[in-house]
Amino acid sequence: MHNSFFQTVNLKGWKIRREIGGKTKCTYEFKNDLQLGPGQKIKLFSGGAADMKQSDSDIVCDFFTWHAGGGSYVLTDEYNNEKASLKMTITN
């Protein structure tokens, strides 16, 4: 996740959810104060990929997998307002 905004954002209460076929498969909530400054990045890994964590700012989620395949990731703020989304499609 990259803060391309010009202000620091506190991610406490924000959520990233993974949807496939319109159904939520998993959700990660930022429960603690996490200040993401302008230009800063963090990486989120599923528990099954915890060994890929390379820095203290990387986060390991409390579920094993984000689930493979097409679908989308949706980022919402503490008021459930959509702030960003990423749609993935798999082609043969």
N, C-alpha and C positions, 0 to 999 in steps of 0.2 A: 504494500500500500504506500502511495506517495502523496504527500501534501503539496500540491501544486499551487495552493492558495498563498496569499501574502501574509497571512496571520497564523499564529499558533492555534491549534485546535486541541481541546481536551476531549479525548475519545471515551471518557467514562460514560457508560450507558449506551454507547453505540453498538450496533450489531452487524455482523456479516452473515448472511444466510445463503445456503446453496440450494437451488431449486432445480429439479429435473421433472419435466412433464407437468409443470405447474404445482408440484408438491415439494414442500420443504423437506430436505434430506438431513440437514444439520445446520446449526446456528452457533456462532461464537459471539459472546457478549464481552465487551471490555468492561470489567467490573471495577477496576482500580483507576485512579487518575493516571492518564497517559497523555502527556503533552507532546504533540507531534508538530514540530516547528516547520516553518516554510522551507520547502525543499527536502525535508527529512523523509526517510523511508523506513518501513518496518516490514518484516516478512512473517507470515503466519504459516505454520506447518501443522499437519494433522499428527496425531500421536504416533501413527504408523511411520511417519517420516521424521521423527524427532532427532534422529542421528544426522540430519541435514542442517540442523541449527548451527550457525556459524558465529553469531554475535549475541551479546547480552540483550540487544534490542529485538532479536527474533523471538517469536512467541510460538509455543507448542500448545495446540488446542487440546481440549479434553475429550476428543473423539478420535477414533482410529483412522478414519478416512474422510476426505471431502467428496468421495464417490466419483467414479470415472464417467466419461461420456459427455455428451452435449448438455446444455442447460444454461443456468445463469448464476451469477453471484450478485447479491444486492446488499449495498451498504446503507444502513439507516442510522439517523442520529438518535439521541435519547428520547425524542418525541415521536419516533417512528416515521420521520420524513425521509424519503429516499434521497440520498446524497450522491450515489454513484451506482452504476451497474455494469456488468460485463456479461455479454451473451456469447456462449460458445456453441459452435456447430461442428459436427464430425462429418466429413465427407469421405467417400471411398475413392 
